[in-house]
């Protein structure tokens, strides 16, 4: 996943941190979190806290793709399971060079 900060600003007594998250297949998710301001807290700490607070939403978003693209068998009321590819037979013959 690629995580890009889309917002980072102070709003009252909180830091608003927003993310655009892109998964390996190009799906994009935007999430914003507010983190309490604190003396001595670094920008990296605000981002880390906001990302940690977003993790459950990010996980739910990723889980929403678990069945996308799968084939459904309406008669069996089940997902169609792709047959395993047959194992390739090893050739015991040596190749001859010309």
N, C-alpha and C positions, 0 to 999 in steps of 0.2 A: 504494500500500500504506500501511496505517496500522500504525505500530509503537508498542506500549505496553509500558513496562517493568513486568513482573509481579513481579520479585524484584530486590532490590539490598541485599546484606548481606555482611558479612565472615564468612568461614569459614576459621579458621586463618590461614594466610599468603596467602590468596586472597580476591578479591572475587567473589562469585557474582552474576551479572547474568542475569536471565531476561527473555524477551520473549514477548509474544503479538502475532503478526503477522496482520493481516487483509487479504486482497487485495480487489480491486475487485468481485468477485462474492460476497464474504462467506465465503470459505474461511478457516479459522483454523489457524495453525501456532504451536506453542509450542516454544521452544528455550532452553536454559540454557548459559551458558559461564562458566568460571572464568578470572580474570585475576589475575596476580601482583600483590600489593600493593607499592607503591613510595612512598617519601616524596615529597611534593610533587605527586603525581598527582591531578588533579581528578576529580570524579565524572563529568564529561563525557568525560574521557579513558578512564575505565574502561568507560563505555557504548560509546564509539566502538570501543575494542579488542574488546569482546565482540561487537558487531555485525559487525565485520570478520571475526572468527573464525567467525561463524555464516553468513556469506554463501554458502558452498558448499552448506550444508544448505538454506538459503532458496531458492537457485537450483534445487536438485534438487526441492524441494517444488513450486515453480512449474512446472517442466518436467513434473511428473507429471500435470498437467492438459492437456497438449498435445492428447491425443486424446479426452478426456472429452467426450461429447456428439456425437461424430462418428458418422455412419452407416457401417456396414460392409456391403459387398457380398460375401457368402460365395461366390458363384459365381465372381466375378472375383478373389477374394482381394485386395481393394483397398478403400480408403476411397472413399465416394461423394463425388464432387466436385459441388458445387452449380453449376448452370448460371448463367452470367452473365446479369444482367437486360438485356433489350434496351434499346438507347439510345433515349431519348425523341426523337421527331421534332419539330423546331422548326416552329412554325406561322408561315407567311409572311403570314397574314392579320392585319390590324390589327383590334383589338376596337373596336366602335363604342360610343359612349356615348349614352345616352338623355337 
